[in-house]
Amino acid sequence: MDKSTLLTGKILKLHGWPDGKIIGLAKSAAEQLADQGFDRETILARLDAVRQNPSEFMTETLMADLARECIRLIPKDEAPDDELRASPLPYPIWGRENIEEGSIAQMDNAMRLPISVAGALMPDAHVGYGLPIGGVLATDNTVIPYAVGVDIACRMRLSLYEVSPHLLGQKKGMFEDALLDQTAFGMGAQWKGNQRAEHAVLDDSAWNATRLLKTLQDNAARQLGTSGTGNHFVEWGSFHLDEPLFNLKPGEYLALLSHSGSRSVGFKIADRYSKLAMELHPELDKSVKHLAWLSLDSEEGQEYWLSMELAGRFASANHYIIHRRVAAAIGLKEAAAIENHHNFAWKEKLSDGRDVIVHRKGATPARLGVMGIIPGSMGDAGYLVRGKGISASLESASHGAGRLMSRKAALNSIGKSARDEYLKERGVTLLGGGLDESPQAYKPIEAVIAAQHDLVEVIGKFSPRIVKMADEPGDV
């Protein structure tokens, strides 16, 4: 090591590094950077960058330990106690007439949390764990794993092809085979051997950031390009575009639409950190125990955040692989693609300038000009929308039609013949699919879209024709 690059503890102290474990970690990192040929000023600048924004370096092998120690030493504001507000903060509701009281009660509870800042309830709302599906919640420098959801980064992807959708009727068997052969559904769904896909996400450095993520990397490799149970689907259909988009003219296009998330990767991240959050808040009222939070000034909060973001990248890659495989089986070239998360948390600003964490559990981002996809059921239309950036809704919209009845109620009340007749009348062929996902179990999508006309504008309509879903029911 060149003496000109040597950084002693004394030099580091002169640059503001405190005594203790952290200065040893900084010195060790400095020595490794020097061995890589960096000069003293560059090394000092690099160390200072870690100190200023440690969360950005948690995935870097060389800097991860230093970043964690920096986070541990961040002066903590006095943590809010676990006592709930006497009454919920006010929040707007869209489509109130079609939302059950249980969903509103859950949202009320969320708005009583001491960390809550603002909220909104979308027209597809129904009861969930902790936060209702369709609930949008802004919090102060905290993230709530259960307000993100168990299927982290569950998302939509719509691919458009410059081919007539009439092909679906002319070569129906070929399109059915593409779905049957190139998709895998179910809790244990995975690809084996040379069927496994390759994608840059599998080499993401974040897999090495925590012990949990290291154990999930193999799962990710096995499940890349697969879908889960319940309302996850991959379906062919016709798409009507209302206005020019991505160099495409208005008109009818062949389209592929998918809905799924981060598979077991997201589930295990959610399970680990939701339990940890509850352990950290033992005095939190039992009615909101699933809304326990993690401070983003804590190592646990930063670990969850980077894990959530990795799950998001994995979910996006998942959809990319599904669409690439299915389209390749037909010989199609994608002309345009749109995608969005709806189980995620974002760092955003409120209209008054406050920095918050916005959780959208079963809600679609609808910032001004941002496009999103709001699907219906297996037998009903879905819509491509553009957000209007309405601050009262925390710039959000619904993520789908929303359930009209629980899975258990659907299984007990909807017969196979009734479901199949509904699909036949609309020209939909179903491959797989449980009765719990019957179209009759969902709210009318047109009513849900109409209830949020002030939040989004419709720019296209997808009509399903051949739908592939898991054979087993979702979590009843």
C-alpha positions in Angstrom: 0.0 0.0 0.0 1.3 3.5 -1.0 1.9 5.6 2.1 0.1 8.5 0.3 -3.1 6.5 0.5 -2.7 5.4 4.1 -5.6 6.5 6.3 -4.9 6.2 10.0 -7.4 6.4 12.8 -6.2 9.9 13.5 -6.8 11.1 9.9 -10.3 9.5 9.9 -11.1 11.3 13.2 -10.0 14.6 11.6 -12.6 13.9 8.9 -15.4 13.4 11.5 -15.3 9.7 12.1 -16.1 8.9 15.8 -14.2 6.5 18.1 -15.5 3.0 18.4 -16.2 0.0 16.2 -17.1 2.3 13.3 -13.6 3.8 12.9 -12.1 0.3 12.6 -14.6 -0.6 9.9 -13.9 2.6 8.0 -10.2 2.0 8.3 -10.6 -1.6 7.0 -12.7 -0.4 4.0 -10.1 2.3 3.3 -7.3 -0.2 3.2 -9.2 -2.4 0.7 -10.0 0.6 -1.5 -6.3 1.6 -1.4 -5.4 -1.9 -2.5 -7.7 -1.4 -5.4 -5.7 1.6 -6.5 -7.9 4.5 -5.2 -6.2 7.7 -4.0 -6.7 9.2 -0.5 -9.2 11.8 -1.6 -11.3 9.3 -3.5 -11.3 7.0 -0.5 -12.3 9.7 1.9 -15.1 10.7 -0.5 -16.3 7.2 -0.8 -16.3 6.7 3.0 -18.2 9.9 3.5 -20.8 8.8 0.9 -21.4 5.7 3.0 -21.8 7.8 6.2 -24.3 10.2 4.5 -26.4 7.5 2.8 -25.6 4.1 4.4 -28.8 2.4 3.1 -27.4 2.7 -0.4 -24.4 0.6 0.4 -25.9 -2.3 2.3 -25.6 -4.5 -0.8 -22.0 -3.7 -1.5 -19.8 -6.5 0.0 -16.9 -4.1 0.8 -19.1 -1.4 2.5 -22.0 -3.4 4.0 -20.6 -3.8 7.5 -19.7 -0.1 7.6 -23.1 0.9 6.3 -24.8 -1.2 9.0 -22.8 0.4 11.7 -23.6 3.9 10.4 -27.3 3.0 10.5 -27.0 1.7 14.0 -25.4 5.0 15.1 -27.9 7.3 13.5 -29.4 9.5 16.2 -32.9 8.2 16.8 -35.9 10.5 17.3 -37.9 9.6 20.3 -39.9 6.6 19.0 -43.7 7.0 19.0 -45.2 4.8 21.6 -47.6 2.0 20.6 -50.7 3.8 21.9 -53.4 4.3 19.2 -55.0 7.6 18.6 -58.4 8.0 20.2 -60.0 8.4 16.8 -58.8 7.8 13.2 -57.4 10.5 11.1 -59.9 11.4 8.4 -59.4 9.9 4.9 -61.4 9.8 1.7 -63.2 6.7 0.3 -64.0 6.1 -3.3 -66.9 3.8 -4.2 -68.2 3.8 -0.6 -71.5 2.2 -1.6 -69.8 -1.0 -2.7 -67.3 -1.4 0.2 -68.1 -3.6 3.2 -68.0 -2.3 6.7 -65.1 -4.6 7.7 -62.8 -2.9 5.2 -63.6 0.5 6.5 -63.1 -0.7 10.1 -59.6 -2.0 9.1 -58.8 1.3 7.5 -60.0 3.2 10.5 -57.7 1.2 12.7 -54.8 1.9 10.4 -55.5 5.6 10.6 -55.3 5.4 14.4 -51.6 4.3 14.4 -49.3 6.9 15.9 -47.1 6.7 12.8 -50.0 7.3 10.3 -50.0 10.6 8.4 -52.6 10.2 5.6 -54.7 7.5 3.9 -57.3 6.6 1.3 -59.5 3.7 0.4 -60.0 2.6 -3.2 -63.3 1.3 -4.7 -62.1 -2.3 -5.0 -61.5 -2.5 -1.2 -62.2 -5.6 0.7 -60.9 -7.1 4.0 -57.3 -8.2 4.2 -54.7 -8.9 6.9 -54.0 -5.7 8.8 -54.6 -3.1 6.0 -57.6 -3.8 3.8 -56.9 -4.7 0.1 -57.3 -1.4 -1.7 -56.0 0.5 1.3 -53.4 3.3 0.8 -51.5 4.4 3.9 -48.8 7.1 4.3 -46.5 6.8 7.4 -43.7 8.8 8.9 -40.3 7.3 8.2 -41.6 3.8 8.9 -42.6 0.8 6.8 -45.3 -1.8 7.7 -44.6 -5.2 6.2 -48.2 -6.2 6.3 -49.3 -3.0 4.7 -47.2 -3.9 1.8 -48.6 -7.4 1.8 -47.5 -11.0 1.8 -47.1 -11.2 -2.0 -44.6 -8.3 -2.2 -44.6 -6.5 -5.5 -47.5 -8.4 -6.9 -47.9 -6.7 -10.3 -49.4 -6.5 -13.7 -47.8 -6.7 -17.2 -49.6 -6.0 -20.5 -47.8 -6.8 -23.8 -49.3 -5.6 -27.1 -48.6 -7.2 -30.5 -49.2 -5.7 -33.9 -51.3 -8.7 -34.9 -55.1 -9.0 -35.3 -56.7 -10.6 -32.2 -58.8 -12.6 -34.7 -55.9 -15.0 -34.7 -57.1 -16.2 -31.2 -60.2 -17.7 -32.9 -58.4 -18.9 -36.0 -55.5 -20.7 -34.2 -57.0 -21.2 -30.8 -55.2 -24.5 -30.1 -51.8 -22.9 -30.7 -52.5 -20.1 -28.3 -53.8 -22.6 -25.7 -50.7 -24.7 -26.0 -48.5 -21.7 -25.5 -50.1 -21.1 -22.1 -50.2 -24.7 -21.1 -46.6 -25.4 -22.1 -44.9 -22.1 -21.2 -46.4 -21.2 -17.8 -46.3 -22.9 -14.4 -48.8 -22.3 -11.7 -49.3 -23.3 -8.1 -47.6 -23.0 -4.7 -44.8 -25.4 -5.6 -44.5 -24.4 -9.3 -40.9 -24.3 -10.5 -38.8 -24.9 -13.6 -36.2 -27.6 -13.7 -33.0 -28.3 -15.7 -32.7 -26.5 -19.0 -36.2 -25.1 -18.6 -34.9 -22.6 -16.0 -34.7 -19.1 -17.2 -31.7 -16.7 -17.0 -32.1 -13.1 -16.0 -29.8 -10.5 -14.6 -31.9 -10.3 -11.4 -30.5 -13.6 -10.3 -27.0 -12.0 -10.1 -28.3 -8.9 -8.2 -25.8 -8.0 -5.4 -28.7 -7.6 -3.0 -29.0 -11.4 -2.6 -25.9 -11.2 -0.5 -27.1 -8.4 1.7 -28.7 -10.5 4.4 -28.7 -14.1 5.6 -32.3 -14.5 4.6 -31.8 -13.2 1.1 -28.9 -15.6 0.6 -31.1 -18.5 1.4 -33.8 -17.3 -1.1 -31.6 -17.0 -4.2 -32.0 -20.6 -5.2 -35.7 -20.4 -4.7 -35.7 -17.4 -7.1 -33.8 -19.3 -9.7 -36.3 -22.2 -9.5 -39.4 -20.0 -9.6 -38.4 -17.4 -12.1 -41.1 -17.3 -14.7 -43.8 -19.0 -12.6 -47.1 -17.9 -11.1 -48.9 -18.6 -7.9 -52.5 -19.6 -7.0 -55.6 -17.6 -6.4 -56.1 -14.6 -8.7 -52.7 -15.0 -10.5 -53.2 -15.5 -14.3 -51.7 -15.3 -17.7 -54.2 -14.7 -20.5 -54.5 -13.9 -24.2 -57.1 -11.4 -25.3 -58.0 -8.5 -27.5 -57.0 -5.0 -26.6 -58.6 -1.8 -27.9 -56.3 1.2 -27.8 -58.2 4.5 -27.6 -55.3 6.9 -28.5 -51.8 6.8 -30.0 -49.3 5.1 -27.6 -45.7 3.9 -28.0 -45.9 4.6 -31.7 -49.0 2.4 -32.0 -52.1 3.8 -33.6 -55.6 3.5 -32.0 -57.2 0.2 -32.8 -57.4 -3.5 -32.0 -54.4 -5.5 -31.0 -53.5 -9.0 -29.8 -52.5 -8.8 -26.2 -51.0 -10.9 -23.3 -51.9 -9.9 -19.7 -50.4 -11.4 -16.5 -50.8 -11.0 -12.8 -48.5 -12.5 -10.2 -45.8 -11.4 -7.8 -42.5 -12.4 -6.1 -43.5 -16.0 -5.2 -41.9 -17.6 -2.2 -39.2 -14.9 -2.2 -41.7 -12.2 -1.2 -43.7 -14.5 1.1 -40.6 -15.4 3.2 -39.4 -11.8 3.4 -42.9 -10.7 4.5 -43.1 -13.5 7.0 -39.7 -12.8 8.6 -40.1 -9.0 8.9 -43.8 -8.9 9.9 -43.0 -11.2 12.8 -40.0 -9.1 13.7 -42.1 -5.9 13.6 -44.7 -7.5 15.9 -41.9 -8.6 18.3 -40.7 -5.0 18.4 -44.1 -3.7 19.4 -45.4 -6.0 22.1 -47.7 -3.3 23.5 -49.5 -2.6 20.3 -53.2 -3.2 20.5 -54.2 -6.7 19.3 -56.7 -5.2 16.8 -53.7 -3.8 14.8 -51.0 -6.2 15.6 -50.5 -7.0 11.9 -49.8 -3.3 11.3 -46.6 -3.3 13.5 -43.9 -1.2 11.8 -40.2 -0.9 11.4 -38.3 2.4 11.6 -36.3 3.2 8.5 -33.7 4.5 10.9 -33.2 1.0 12.1 -31.1 -1.9 10.6 -34.2 -4.0 10.5 -36.1 -1.4 8.6 -33.3 -0.9 6.1 -33.0 -4.7 5.7 -36.7 -5.0 4.9 -36.6 -2.1 2.5 -33.8 -3.4 0.4 -35.4 -6.9 0.5 -38.7 -5.5 -0.6 -37.0 -3.6 -3.5 -35.2 -6.8 -4.5 -38.5 -8.7 -4.5 -39.9 -6.0 -6.8 -37.1 -6.5 -9.3 -37.6 -10.2 -9.1 -41.4 -9.9 -9.7 -40.7 -7.7 -12.7 -38.3 -10.2 -14.1 -40.8 -12.9 -13.4 -43.4 -11.3 -15.7 -40.7 -10.5 -18.4 -39.8 -14.2 -18.6 -43.4 -15.3 -18.7 -44.2 -13.0 -21.6 -41.0 -13.8 -23.5 -41.7 -17.5 -23.3 -45.3 -17.4 -24.2 -44.9 -15.0 -27.0 -41.9 -16.9 -28.4 -44.0 -20.1 -28.6 -46.3 -18.3 -31.0 -43.5 -16.4 -32.8 -44.6 -13.0 -31.8 -42.6 -9.8 -31.3 -43.7 -7.5 -28.6 -44.6 -4.0 -29.8 -45.2 -2.4 -26.4 -45.4 -3.3 -22.7 -46.8 -1.6 -19.6 -46.4 -2.9 -16.0 -46.9 -1.7 -12.5 -46.7 -3.0 -8.9 -49.6 -2.9 -6.5 -48.2 -4.4 -3.2 -45.4 -2.1 -2.4 -44.1 0.9 -0.5 -42.7 4.0 -2.0 -40.8 7.1 -0.7 -42.9 10.0 -1.7 -43.9 13.6 -0.8 -47.4 14.7 0.2 -48.8 17.8 -1.4 -47.7 19.8 1.6 -44.1 18.8 1.1 -43.9 16.2 3.9 -41.7 13.1 3.2 -43.7 9.9 3.8 -43.7 6.2 3.0 -46.8 5.4 0.9 -48.0 1.8 1.2 -50.3 0.6 -1.6 -51.8 -2.8 -0.6 -53.8 -3.8 -3.6 -53.7 -0.3 -5.0 -52.2 1.1 -8.2 -49.9 4.1 -8.5 -51.8 6.9 -10.3 -49.3 9.8 -10.4 -49.9 12.4 -13.1 -49.3 10.7 -16.4 -48.3 7.4 -15.0 -49.9 4.4 -16.7 -51.3 1.4 -14.8 -53.4 -1.7 -15.5 -56.6 -2.4 -13.6 -57.9 -5.9 -14.4 -61.3 -7.4 -14.0 -62.1 -11.1 -13.3 -61.3 -14.1 -15.5 -64.4 -13.3 -17.5 -64.4 -9.5 -17.5 -62.5 -6.6 -19.1 -59.4 -5.0 -17.7 -58.4 -1.4 -18.3 -55.2 0.5 -19.2 -55.4 3.8 -17.3 -53.4 7.0 -16.9 -53.1 8.6 -13.5 -54.4 12.1 -12.9 -52.1 12.7 -9.8 -54.9 13.4 -7.3 -53.3 14.2 -4.0 -56.4 13.2 -1.9 -56.0 9.6 -3.0 -52.2 9.7 -2.4 -52.0 9.5 -6.2 -53.5 6.0 -6.2 -56.3 4.0 -7.9 -57.7 0.5 -7.5 -55.7 -2.6 -8.5 -58.7 -4.6 -9.8 -62.4 -5.1 -9.4 -62.1 -6.3 -5.8 -63.8 -9.3 -4.2 -67.5 -9.2 -3.7 -67.4 -12.3 -1.6 -64.7 -14.2 0.2 -63.0 -17.3 -1.3 -64.9 -19.5 1.1 -68.2 -17.9 0.3 -67.5 -18.3 -3.4 -66.7 -22.0 -3.1 -69.9 -22.5 -1.1 -72.2 -20.6 -3.4 -71.0 -20.6 -7.0 -71.3 -23.8 -9.0 -69.1 -24.9 -11.9 -72.0 -24.8 -14.3 -72.8 -21.2 -13.3 -69.2 -20.1 -13.7 -68.7 -21.8 -17.0 -72.0 -20.4 -18.5 -70.8 -16.9 -17.5 -67.5 -17.4 -19.4 -69.2 -19.0 -22.4 -71.5 -16.1 -22.8 -68.4 -13.8 -23.0 -66.4 -16.0 -25.3 -63.8 -16.9 -22.7 -61.9 -20.2 -22.5 -60.6 -21.1 -19.1 -57.5 -23.4 -18.6 -57.5 -24.3 -14.9 -58.9 -21.9 -12.4 -60.6 -22.5 -9.1 -64.3 -21.7 -8.3 -63.1 -19.2 -5.7 -62.0 -17.1 -8.7 -65.4 -17.2 -10.5 -66.3 -13.9 -12.1 -69.4 -13.8 -9.8 -67.1 -13.5 -6.8 -66.0 -10.0 -7.9 -67.4 -6.6 -8.0 -68.5 -5.3 -11.5 -65.3 -3.8 -13.0 -67.2 -1.1 -14.8 -68.7 0.2 -11.6 -65.2 0.2 -9.9 -63.7 2.1 -12.9 -66.6 4.6 -12.8 -66.1 5.2 -9.1 -62.6 6.5 -9.7 -63.1 8.5 -12.9 -61.5 11.5 -11.1 -58.4 9.5 -10.3 -57.6 7.9 -13.7 -58.5 8.2 -17.4 -59.1 5.1 -19.4 -56.9 4.8 -22.5 -57.5 1.2 -23.5 -59.6 -1.9 -22.8 -58.5 -5.5 -22.6 -61.0 -8.3 -23.2 -59.9 -11.8 -22.0 -60.2 -14.8 -24.5 -58.0 -17.6 -23.2 -57.2 -17.6 -19.5 -54.7 -19.8 -17.6 -54.8 -20.0 -13.8 -53.8 -22.4 -11.1 -56.1 -25.5 -10.7 -56.1 -25.2 -6.9 -57.9 -22.5 -5.0 -56.1 -19.6 -3.3 -55.7 -19.1 0.4 -59.3 -19.5 1.7 
